[in-house]
Amino acid sequence: MVILAASISQVVTDLKNRGVQDIFIACIDGLKGFPEAIEAGFPRTQVQLCLVHMVRASLKFVSWKERKAVAADLKKIYRAPTREAAETALLEFAERWDKPYPTISRAWSANWERLTPFFAYPEEIRRVIYTTNAIEAVNRSLRKVLKTRGALPSDESLFKLLYLALRNITRKWTMPVPHWRAALNQFAIIFEDRLPL
């Protein structure tokens, strides 16, 4: 675990060395040590856990018969209009589901401070910061390219393969991020003092 934490810190340091000066909001999966590394390197960054990851992790405990009902009740939590309404929805969820699935509400409560930062932002920003799925799509595409290859003769051939794969992946990015312009306008208002011109 110490090695992993050190490598995460190295990634954040590398970002700073490459010129990243500020991060407003970082949406991350549940990788241990990542929030602390981001906050150490970029202290003003708000860390948001990926809600899609949290829902998936919660549903792995649920029987197929009850999955839709549990997912619908989880949706009431993360789709609540305010943090206070989300807290109420979490309590209602716990009342209904703690007997068969006690680990779900416990996990949400344990991660609450990392799951709820997006409630401080308007809907336009919430739509673009609640998940890491875009990054995961790139990773999935890269894994697919590597999976079909056997051993590669050198590190250089690996880098070339990944470069070509990324070049092909970016050609498919014709659609803009949904609601990005509305979110960008809100970022400009909220982070006026930090947004570069």
Secondary structure by P-SEA (a helix, b strand, c coil): caaaaaaaaaaaaaaaaaccccccbbbbccccaaaaaaaaacccbbbbccaaaaaaaaaccccccaaaaaaaaaaaaaacccaaaaaaaaaaaaaccccccaaaaaaaaaacccccccccccaaaaaccccaaaaaaaaaaaaaaaaaccccccaaaaaaaaaaaaaaaaaaccccccaaaaaaaaaaaaacccccc
